[in-house]
Amino acid sequence: MGRELQKRKNRSSRPKVRPRTIGRTKAGKKKVNFLGNETIAKNWDRSQTLEQNYKRLGLSTKLNSGAIGPVKIKGRRRDITEEAKYDSLAIAATNSQATAKPQEVRVERDPETGKITKVIQPEQDEAYRNPLNDPLNELSDEEDDGQDGADYGNEDNIIAQLEAQAAQEAELEAKRKRPRQQSAREEEWLANLVKAHGDDTTAMSRDRKLNPMQQSEGDIKKRLKKWKQKHG
């Protein structure tokens, strides 16, 4: 029975319903046209996801989304970000009871009561100078100044390029939308009409000598309004 129904459907003239795949990948996801912008296309990594590329470039996939959140990688949800998981500068937790080592210190006592008033730690003690095991503690101020990460410098450079490109496009768009300017010949023509007829636009439209193209009264009014705004 099932075979007969399949044959009948194949012989039918009704079009087969197929899912629309235009603009989508084989998995059904929307295709990302990252080649639309030259700056982004040069720095795009095809091995990374959309969110990973945008985050590396300093961009945001959703303007209203939070700055920190889980990262989806190949369909899996991770509760921590990749930076937190692979952060080489993360400070490891220490157990003071397990790692504490006995050491000699100098103490100052109150001569009257004998109570300890001050404990002097040895300056050469590395654990005292870096109790949190901070890996940046060994870097001097001279080494740290002016040494930003390569990723962050590249990120700032990409954002600066995109901002400059957006400003240039906005300037071109503003020039394109600028209202039409009257030419010198048009201004001269309107000046002759005003000189001959004053503000009588009806007479201007009927003057075949000064208005050989027979512009309508309404059209002449619009042109005169713009002409008067410029010339007073």
MODELLER restraints for C-alpha pairs under 7 A, 6 or more apart:
rsr = mdl.restraints
at = mdl.atoms
rsr.add(forms.Gaussian(group=physical.xy_distance, feature=features.Distance(at['CA:23:A'], at['CA:30:A']), mean=6.11, stdev=0.5))
rsr.add(forms.Gaussian(group=physical.xy_distance, feature=features.Distance(at['CA:23:A'], at['CA:31:A']), mean=5.60, stdev=0.5))
rsr.add(forms.Gaussian(group=physical.xy_distance, feature=features.Distance(at['CA:24:A'], at['CA:30:A']), mean=4.36, stdev=0.5))
rsr.add(forms.Gaussian(group=physical.xy_distance, feature=features.Distance(at['CA:24:A'], at['CA:31:A']), mean=4.95, stdev=0.5))
rsr.add(forms.Gaussian(group=physical.xy_distance, feature=features.Distance(at['CA:25:A'], at['CA:31:A']), mean=5.92, stdev=0.5))
rsr.add(forms.Gaussian(group=physical.xy_distance, feature=features.Distance(at['CA:34:A'], at['CA:40:A']), mean=6.55, stdev=0.5))
rsr.add(forms.Gaussian(group=physical.xy_distance, feature=features.Distance(at['CA:34:A'], at['CA:41:A']), mean=5.70, stdev=0.5))
rsr.add(forms.Gaussian(group=physical.xy_distance, feature=features.Distance(at['CA:35:A'], at['CA:41:A']), mean=4.92, stdev=0.5))
rsr.add(forms.Gaussian(group=physical.xy_distance, feature=features.Distance(at['CA:44:A'], at['CA:53:A']), mean=6.54, stdev=0.5))
rsr.add(forms.Gaussian(group=physical.xy_distance, feature=features.Distance(at['CA:45:A'], at['CA:53:A']), mean=6.60, stdev=0.5))
rsr.add(forms.Gaussian(group=physical.xy_distance, feature=features.Distance(at['CA:51:A'], at['CA:61:A']), mean=6.51, stdev=0.5))
rsr.add(forms.Gaussian(group=physical.xy_distance, feature=features.Distance(at['CA:54:A'], at['CA:60:A']), mean=5.90, stdev=0.5))
rsr.add(forms.Gaussian(group=physical.xy_distance, feature=features.Distance(at['CA:54:A'], at['CA:61:A']), mean=6.67, stdev=0.5))
rsr.add(forms.Gaussian(group=physical.xy_distance, feature=features.Distance(at['CA:56:A'], at['CA:155:A']), mean=6.96, stdev=0.5))
rsr.add(forms.Gaussian(group=physical.xy_distance, feature=features.Distance(at['CA:57:A'], at['CA:155:A']), mean=5.16, stdev=0.5))
rsr.add(forms.Gaussian(group=physical.xy_distance, feature=features.Distance(at['CA:57:A'], at['CA:158:A']), mean=6.75, stdev=0.5))
rsr.add(forms.Gaussian(group=physical.xy_distance, feature=features.Distance(at['CA:58:A'], at['CA:155:A']), mean=5.69, stdev=0.5))
rsr.add(forms.Gaussian(group=physical.xy_distance, feature=features.Distance(at['CA:58:A'], at['CA:159:A']), mean=6.95, stdev=0.5))
rsr.add(forms.Gaussian(group=physical.xy_distance, feature=features.Distance(at['CA:70:A'], at['CA:77:A']), mean=6.75, stdev=0.5))
rsr.add(forms.Gaussian(group=physical.xy_distance, feature=features.Distance(at['CA:70:A'], at['CA:78:A']), mean=5.59, stdev=0.5))
rsr.add(forms.Gaussian(group=physical.xy_distance, feature=features.Distance(at['CA:70:A'], at['CA:79:A']), mean=5.14, stdev=0.5))
rsr.add(forms.Gaussian(group=physical.xy_distance, feature=features.Distance(at['CA:70:A'], at['CA:80:A']), mean=5.76, stdev=0.5))
rsr.add(forms.Gaussian(group=physical.xy_distance, feature=features.Distance(at['CA:70:A'], at['CA:81:A']), mean=5.83, stdev=0.5))
rsr.add(forms.Gaussian(group=physical.xy_distance, feature=features.Distance(at['CA:71:A'], at['CA:77:A']), mean=6.27, stdev=0.5))
rsr.add(forms.Gaussian(group=physical.xy_distance, feature=features.Distance(at['CA:71:A'], at['CA:78:A']), mean=5.74, stdev=0.5))
rsr.add(forms.Gaussian(group=physical.xy_distance, feature=features.Distance(at['CA:71:A'], at['CA:81:A']), mean=5.91, stdev=0.5))
rsr.add(forms.Gaussian(group=physical.xy_distance, feature=features.Distance(at['CA:72:A'], at['CA:78:A']), mean=6.41, stdev=0.5))
rsr.add(forms.Gaussian(group=physical.xy_distance, feature=features.Distance(at['CA:89:A'], at['CA:135:A']), mean=6.47, stdev=0.5))
rsr.add(forms.Gaussian(group=physical.xy_distance, feature=features.Distance(at['CA:91:A'], at['CA:132:A']), mean=6.95, stdev=0.5))
rsr.add(forms.Gaussian(group=physical.xy_distance, feature=features.Distance(at['CA:91:A'], at['CA:133:A']), mean=6.46, stdev=0.5))
rsr.add(forms.Gaussian(group=physical.xy_distance, feature=features.Distance(at['CA:91:A'], at['CA:134:A']), mean=5.86, stdev=0.5))
rsr.add(forms.Gaussian(group=physical.xy_distance, feature=features.Distance(at['CA:105:A'], at['CA:119:A']), mean=6.93, stdev=0.5))
rsr.add(forms.Gaussian(group=physical.xy_distance, feature=features.Distance(at['CA:105:A'], at['CA:120:A']), mean=6.01, stdev=0.5))
rsr.add(forms.Gaussian(group=physical.xy_distance, feature=features.Distance(at['CA:105:A'], at['CA:121:A']), mean=5.48, stdev=0.5))
rsr.add(forms.Gaussian(group=physical.xy_distance, feature=features.Distance(at['CA:105:A'], at['CA:122:A']), mean=6.54, stdev=0.5))
rsr.add(forms.Gaussian(group=physical.xy_distance, feature=features.Distance(at['CA:106:A'], at['CA:119:A']), mean=5.98, stdev=0.5))
rsr.add(forms.Gaussian(group=physical.xy_distance, feature=features.Distance(at['CA:106:A'], at['CA:120:A']), mean=5.07, stdev=0.5))
rsr.add(forms.Gaussian(group=physical.xy_distance, feature=features.Distance(at['CA:106:A'], at['CA:121:A']), mean=6.84, stdev=0.5))
rsr.add(forms.Gaussian(group=physical.xy_distance, feature=features.Distance(at['CA:107:A'], at['CA:116:A']), mean=6.54, stdev=0.5))
rsr.add(forms.Gaussian(group=physical.xy_distance, feature=features.Distance(at['CA:107:A'], at['CA:118:A']), mean=5.61, stdev=0.5))
rsr.add(forms.Gaussian(group=physical.xy_distance, feature=features.Distance(at['CA:107:A'], at['CA:119:A']), mean=4.50, stdev=0.5))
rsr.add(forms.Gaussian(group=physical.xy_distance, feature=features.Distance(at['CA:107:A'], at['CA:120:A']), mean=5.89, stdev=0.5))
rsr.add(forms.Gaussian(group=physical.xy_distance, feature=features.Distance(at['CA:108:A'], at['CA:116:A']), mean=5.75, stdev=0.5))
rsr.add(forms.Gaussian(group=physical.xy_distance, feature=features.Distance(at['CA:108:A'], at['CA:117:A']), mean=5.64, stdev=0.5))
rsr.add(forms.Gaussian(group=physical.xy_distance, feature=features.Distance(at['CA:108:A'], at['CA:118:A']), mean=5.07, stdev=0.5))
rsr.add(forms.Gaussian(group=physical.xy_distance, feature=features.Distance(at['CA:108:A'], at['CA:119:A']), mean=6.52, stdev=0.5))
rsr.add(forms.Gaussian(group=physical.xy_distance, feature=features.Distance(at['CA:109:A'], at['CA:115:A']), mean=5.23, stdev=0.5))
rsr.add(forms.Gaussian(group=physical.xy_distance, feature=features.Distance(at['CA:109:A'], at['CA:116:A']), mean=4.29, stdev=0.5))
rsr.add(forms.Gaussian(group=physical.xy_distance, feature=features.Distance(at['CA:109:A'], at['CA:117:A']), mean=5.32, stdev=0.5))
rsr.add(forms.Gaussian(group=physical.xy_distance, feature=features.Distance(at['CA:110:A'], at['CA:116:A']), mean=6.42, stdev=0.5))
rsr.add(forms.Gaussian(group=physical.xy_distance, feature=features.Distance(at['CA:110:A'], at['CA:117:A']), mean=6.35, stdev=0.5))
rsr.add(forms.Gaussian(group=physical.xy_distance, feature=features.Distance(at['CA:130:A'], at['CA:137:A']), mean=6.83, stdev=0.5))
rsr.add(forms.Gaussian(group=physical.xy_distance, feature=features.Distance(at['CA:187:A'], at['CA:227:A']), mean=6.85, stdev=0.5))
rsr.add(forms.Gaussian(group=physical.xy_distance, feature=features.Distance(at['CA:190:A'], at['CA:224:A']), mean=6.82, stdev=0.5))
rsr.add(forms.Gaussian(group=physical.xy_distance, feature=features.Distance(at['CA:193:A'], at['CA:204:A']), mean=6.26, stdev=0.5))
rsr.add(forms.Gaussian(group=physical.xy_distance, feature=features.Distance(at['CA:193:A'], at['CA:210:A']), mean=6.74, stdev=0.5))
rsr.add(forms.Gaussian(group=physical.xy_distance, feature=features.Distance(at['CA:197:A'], at['CA:203:A']), mean=6.63, stdev=0.5))
rsr.add(forms.Gaussian(group=physical.xy_distance, feature=features.Distance(at['CA:197:A'], at['CA:204:A']), mean=6.49, stdev=0.5))
rsr.add(forms.Gaussian(group=physical.xy_distance, feature=features.Distance(at['CA:201:A'], at['CA:217:A']), mean=5.78, stdev=0.5))
rsr.add(forms.Gaussian(group=physical.xy_distance, feature=features.Distance(at['CA:201:A'], at['CA:220:A']), mean=6.79, stdev=0.5))
rsr.add(forms.Gaussian(group=physical.xy_distance, feature=features.Distance(at['CA:201:A'], at['CA:221:A']), mean=6.69, stdev=0.5))
rsr.add(forms.Gaussian(group=physical.xy_distance, feature=features.Distance(at['CA:202:A'], at['CA:217:A']), mean=5.89, stdev=0.5))
rsr.add(forms.Gaussian(group=physical.xy_distance, feature=features.Distance(at['CA:204:A'], at['CA:211:A']), mean=6.95, stdev=0.5))
rsr.add(forms.Gaussian(group=physical.xy_distance, feature=features.Distance(at['CA:205:A'], at['CA:211:A']), mean=6.51, stdev=0.5))
rsr.add(forms.Gaussian(group=physical.xy_distance, feature=features.Distance(at['CA:205:A'], at['CA:214:A']), mean=6.25, stdev=0.5))
rsr.add(forms.Gaussian(group=physical.xy_distance, feature=features.Distance(at['CA:205:A'], at['CA:215:A']), mean=6.05, stdev=0.5))
rsr.add(forms.Gaussian(group=physical.xy_distance, feature=features.Distance(at['CA:205:A'], at['CA:216:A']), mean=5.70, stdev=0.5))
rsr.add(forms.Gaussian(group=physical.xy_distance, feature=features.Distance(at['CA:205:A'], at['CA:217:A']), mean=5.32, stdev=0.5))
rsr.add(forms.Gaussian(group=physical.xy_distance, feature=features.Distance(at['CA:208:A'], at['CA:214:A']), mean=6.89, stdev=0.5))
